[in-house]
């Protein structure tokens, strides 16, 4: 799932519909899959509107989606990874508008910088090293690839569940779309000065999904997605809009991926990364960041039921309850969640239903969370089935 402070002058060339040779959806998908573009640099604007209450669109959003605020989402079973850790920073993309500077040179080198009014947050992957820097707190996070991964193409991999480029978002959606969607080419567009085909993806045979229509603008020359827009089934403005405002496919300078902690910065080493934590996933390094490898965040067992658009993640809380300061902090988060949730009950027992314009969740009183881009009926049915 997935999200401006720098003034950008709109490109005059980004108006009208360019004249391009006719192409079928199958041909365009093939072009995207065959794209061998390994280098890119540019500016991306990410806008997210989940319809959350105003109180949740600030720092509290991080807590809701796993970040937990400064300190990397500390809680039961979690270590303090520092204020610069991706877990505590990248969830800000799940609300509002943000400007990102991105650069990539193959699978071994990427850099993503989130630019805010008076601060910048960057995450850099260079070979076996992953660095992250938060200028606001002058904090640094550092992780090294596990020994068994060093020298491999996926060593030092970046986490990958919050898309930060149109390409990453398109890849995730097209996996869900396979065999359960109407996919067609619907005109052309100009994006960041490039001519592009407009690909539309509409879910089919998925009555419970909240996803309406996805539009992907694909560069006519390289096959690289330049813009990604997701509109919910309920209509209205887009929930996610991720687009390059400036892009080049030239090779970035090698110095782009160099990083040395600034003088006086607090550096936190992620010792778990060096021991192979979260190395069981396949990461493709296309501008995606993942706030928690394996999807558990130290919070319990994570499984997925259903497939494609109707998929529901089921997360079971660990045994035992937090105590002391942890319990007090968790109580504040629970109070915040309950302020916009609705109490529900059924054969599964009782719980709280949380609604956004796209992602919905059911948290049962026994600590099991059901979440997905599906309606309330689907979540309740999943909980009832598990209770049998």
C-alpha positions in Angstrom: 0.0 0.0 0.0 0.5 2.8 -0.6 2.2 8.2 -0.8 5.2 18.1 -1.2 6.9 20.6 -0.2 9.0 21.6 -3.2 7.4 24.0 -5.7 7.4 22.3 -9.1 6.7 24.1 -12.4 4.3 21.9 -14.5 5.9 20.9 -17.8 4.1 22.6 -20.6 4.6 19.5 -22.7 2.4 17.5 -20.4 -0.8 18.6 -22.1 -2.9 17.0 -24.8 -2.8 13.4 -26.0 0.2 12.5 -28.2 -0.3 10.6 -31.4 1.2 7.1 -31.0 1.1 3.9 -33.0 -1.8 1.6 -32.0 -1.0 -1.1 -29.5 -3.1 -3.8 -27.8 -3.2 -4.3 -24.0 -1.3 -7.6 -24.5 1.4 -5.9 -26.5 1.8 -3.1 -23.9 2.0 -5.6 -21.0 4.6 -7.5 -22.9 6.5 -4.3 -23.5 6.4 -3.5 -19.7 7.6 -7.0 -18.8 10.4 -6.9 -21.3 11.6 -3.5 -20.3 15.3 -3.6 -19.5 15.6 -0.1 -18.1 17.9 -0.4 -15.1 18.8 3.2 -14.5 16.5 6.1 -13.6 16.5 9.4 -11.7 13.8 12.0 -11.2 11.2 13.5 -9.0 8.0 11.7 -7.9 4.9 13.2 -6.4 2.9 10.8 -4.2 -0.6 11.8 -3.1 -2.6 9.5 -0.8 -6.2 10.1 0.3 -7.6 7.2 2.3 -10.3 9.4 3.8 -8.9 9.1 7.3 -10.1 11.6 10.0 -7.9 14.7 10.3 -6.6 13.6 13.6 -5.0 10.6 11.9 -3.4 12.3 9.0 -0.4 13.7 11.0 2.1 11.7 13.1 -0.5 9.3 14.3 -0.8 7.7 10.9 2.6 6.1 11.4 1.3 4.3 14.5 -1.8 3.0 12.6 0.2 1.5 9.8 3.0 0.0 11.7 5.6 2.8 12.1 4.9 3.6 15.7 6.5 7.1 15.4 10.1 7.9 16.4 11.9 4.8 17.5 10.8 2.5 14.8 7.5 1.3 16.2 8.6 0.1 19.6 6.3 -2.3 21.3 6.1 -5.9 22.5 8.8 -7.9 20.8 10.3 -4.9 18.9 13.7 -3.5 19.2 14.5 0.2 19.0 15.9 0.7 15.5 16.2 4.5 15.9 14.3 7.5 14.6 15.8 7.1 11.1 14.6 3.5 10.6 12.3 3.0 7.7 9.7 1.5 10.0 9.3 4.9 11.7 9.5 7.1 8.7 8.1 5.7 5.4 4.5 5.3 6.7 4.2 9.1 6.3 3.6 8.3 2.6 0.2 6.8 3.6 -1.4 10.3 4.1 -1.2 13.6 2.2 1.1 14.7 -0.6 4.8 14.2 -0.6 7.7 14.9 -3.0 10.4 12.2 -3.5 13.7 12.3 -5.3 14.5 8.8 -6.6 17.5 7.3 -8.3 18.4 3.7 -9.3 21.4 2.0 -11.0 20.5 -1.6 -11.3 19.5 -4.0 -8.5 22.4 -3.0 -6.2 22.0 0.8 -5.9 18.9 2.9 -5.1 18.2 6.1 -3.3 14.9 7.5 -2.2 14.6 10.9 -0.5 11.4 12.3 1.0 11.6 16.1 0.9 9.7 18.1 3.5 9.5 21.8 4.3 12.5 22.0 6.6 13.8 18.4 6.6 14.7 15.5 4.4 14.6 11.7 4.9 16.7 9.5 2.7 17.2 5.8 2.4 20.2 4.6 0.4 21.0 1.0 -0.8 24.6 0.6 -2.1 25.7 -3.0 -2.5 25.6 -4.8 0.9 24.9 -1.6 2.8 21.6 0.1 3.6 21.7 3.6 5.2 18.8 5.9 6.2 19.1 9.5 7.4 16.6 11.7 9.1 17.8 15.3 9.0 15.2 16.5 11.5 16.6 14.4 14.3 20.1 14.1 12.8 19.7 10.3 13.2 21.1 7.5 11.1 20.0 3.9 10.6 22.4 1.3 9.2 22.0 -2.3 8.1 24.4 -4.7 6.4 23.4 -7.7 4.3 23.6 -11.1 6.0 26.8 -13.0 5.3 25.0 -15.6 3.2 23.6 -12.9 1.0 26.8 -10.9 0.3 27.9 -11.0 -3.3 24.4 -11.9 -4.5 22.2 -9.7 -6.7 19.7 -9.2 -3.9 22.2 -8.4 -1.1 21.5 -5.4 1.0 17.9 -5.4 -0.3 15.5 -2.6 0.5 12.3 -3.3 2.2 9.4 -3.3 -0.4 5.7 -2.9 0.6 5.1 0.8 0.3 5.4 1.8 -3.4 7.4 4.9 -4.0 7.5 4.9 -7.8 4.8 4.3 -10.4 6.7 1.2 -11.5 6.6 -0.4 -8.1 2.9 0.3 -7.7 2.1 -1.1 -11.1 3.9 -4.3 -10.4 2.0 -4.9 -7.3 -1.4 -4.2 -8.9 -0.7 -6.3 -12.0 0.0 -9.3 -9.8 -3.5 -9.0 -8.3 -5.0 -8.4 -11.7 -3.8 -11.6 -13.2 -6.9 -13.4 -14.6 -9.4 -11.3 -12.6 -9.4 -8.0 -14.5 -10.4 -6.2 -17.6 -7.2 -4.7 -19.0 -7.2 -2.3 -22.0 -5.4 0.6 -23.6 -7.4 3.7 -23.2 -5.7 6.6 -25.0 -2.4 8.4 -24.6 -0.9 11.0 -22.3 2.1 13.2 -21.7 3.9 12.6 -18.3 7.0 14.4 -17.2 7.7 15.3 -20.9 7.3 11.7 -22.1 4.7 10.2 -24.5 2.8 7.4 -22.8 0.1 4.9 -23.3 -2.8 4.8 -20.8 -3.5 1.3 -19.5 -6.6 0.8 -17.4 -7.2 -2.2 -15.1 -10.7 -2.9 -13.8 -11.3 -5.8 -11.3 -13.7 -8.5 -12.5 -15.2 -11.5 -10.6 -14.2 -9.8 -7.3 -17.5 -8.5 -5.8 -16.1 -7.7 -2.4 -13.1 -5.6 -3.5 -13.1 -1.8 -2.8 -10.8 -1.2 -5.8 -12.5 0.6 -8.7 -10.2 1.5 -11.6 -6.4 1.7 -11.9 -4.8 3.9 -14.7 -1.1 3.3 -15.5 0.7 5.7 -17.9 3.4 3.6 -19.6 6.4 5.3 -21.4 6.0 4.5 -25.1 9.7 4.0 -25.6 11.0 2.2 -22.5 7.8 0.5 -21.2 8.4 2.0 -17.8 5.3 3.1 -15.8 5.4 6.9 -15.3 2.1 7.5 -13.5 -0.2 5.3 -11.4 -3.7 6.3 -10.2 -6.1 4.2 -8.2 -9.7 5.2 -7.8 -11.9 3.3 -5.4 -15.1 1.6 -6.3 -17.0 4.3 -4.4 -15.7 6.9 -6.9 -14.4 10.4 -6.1 -10.8 11.5 -6.3 -8.0 9.0 -6.4 -6.9 7.2 -3.3 -3.3 6.8 -4.7 -1.7 9.0 -7.3 2.0 8.4 -7.9 3.6 10.2 -10.8 7.0 11.3 -12.1 7.1 15.1 -12.5 10.6 14.9 -13.9 12.4 11.7 -15.1 15.6 10.7 -16.9 16.7 7.2 -17.8 20.4 8.0 -17.8 22.9 6.5 -15.4 23.0 8.4 -12.1 26.4 9.4 -10.8 28.0 6.8 -8.6 28.4 9.4 -5.9 24.6 9.6 -5.6 24.7 6.4 -3.6 27.6 7.3 -1.3 26.7 8.1 2.3 28.8 9.1 5.4 27.0 9.8 8.7 27.1 13.6 9.4 29.2 14.7 12.4 27.3 14.4 15.6 24.6 12.1 14.2 23.3 9.3 16.3 23.9 6.0 14.4 21.7 2.9 15.2 22.9 -0.4 13.8 20.2 -2.9 12.9 21.9 -6.1 14.2 19.0 -8.2 13.2 19.5 -7.4 9.5 23.0 -9.0 9.7 21.6 -12.2 11.1 19.2 -12.8 8.2 16.0 -11.3 9.6 13.4 -11.0 6.9 15.6 -12.5 4.2 13.0 -15.0 3.0 11.3 -12.6 0.6 12.1 -11.8 -3.0 12.8 -8.0 -3.4 13.0 -6.4 -6.8 14.4 -3.0 -5.9 12.0 -1.0 -8.0 11.4 1.8 -5.6 9.4 -0.1 -3.0 9.9 0.1 0.7 8.6 -2.4 3.2 8.0 -1.3 6.8 8.2 -4.9 8.2 9.8 -7.9 6.5 7.5 -11.0 6.8 4.6 -8.7 7.6 4.5 -9.4 11.3 6.3 -6.5 12.9 7.0 -8.8 15.8 3.3 -8.8 16.5 2.3 -12.3 15.6 1.5 -14.8 12.9 0.6 -13.4 9.5 -1.3 -15.4 6.9 -3.3 -14.5 3.7 -6.7 -15.9 2.7 -8.3 -15.5 -0.7 -6.4 -14.3 -3.8 -6.0 -11.3 -6.0 -8.4 -8.4 -5.3 -10.2 -10.4 -2.6 -7.1 -11.2 -0.6 -7.4 -10.7 3.2 -4.4 -10.6 5.5 -4.9 -12.2 8.9 -2.6 -11.1 11.7 -2.9 -12.8 15.1 -1.6 -11.0 18.1 1.1 -12.8 20.2 0.2 -14.5 23.4 0.2 -12.2 26.4 -0.5 -8.6 26.9 2.0 -5.7 27.2 2.6 -4.3 30.7 3.9 -1.1 32.2 4.9 1.7 29.9 4.2 -0.5 26.8 0.7 -1.1 28.0 0.1 2.6 28.6 1.4 3.5 25.1 -0.7 0.8 23.5 -3.8 2.1 25.4 -3.4 5.5 23.8 -3.2 3.9 20.3 -6.3 1.8 21.1 -8.2 4.9 22.2 -7.2 6.6 19.0 -8.4 3.7 16.8 -11.6 3.3 18.7 -12.4 6.9 18.1 -13.1 6.2 14.4 -14.0 2.5 14.5 -17.4 0.9 14.8 -18.2 -1.9 17.2 -19.5 -5.1 15.5 -20.3 -8.6 16.5 -21.1 -12.0 14.9 -20.4 -15.7 15.3 -16.7 -14.8 15.6 -17.5 -12.8 18.7 -17.1 -9.0 18.9 -14.6 -6.5 17.6 -14.1 -3.1 15.9 -14.5 -2.4 12.2 -12.3 0.3 10.7 -13.2 1.9 7.3 -11.2 3.9 4.8 -11.8 4.7 1.1 -9.8 1.6 0.1 -8.4 -0.5 2.9 -10.8 -1.8 5.6 -10.0 -3.8 8.8 -11.7 -5.9 11.4 -9.9 -6.2 14.8 -11.6 -8.9 16.9 -11.6 -8.6 20.7 -9.4 -11.7 20.9 -6.6 -9.8 19.0 -6.9 -11.1 15.4 -6.8 -8.5 12.7 -8.4 -9.0 9.3 -7.4 -6.4 6.7 -7.7 -5.9 2.9 -9.1 -3.9 0.1 -12.4 -5.5 0.6 -15.8 -4.6 2.1 -17.0 -5.2 5.6 -19.0 -8.3 4.6 -15.9 -10.0 3.3 -14.0 -9.3 6.5 -16.8 -10.5 8.7 -17.3 -13.7 6.7 -13.5 -14.4 7.0 -13.7 -14.0 10.8 -16.9 -16.1 11.1 -15.3 -18.9 9.0 -12.2 -18.9 11.2 -14.4 -19.2 14.3 -16.1 -22.4 13.1 
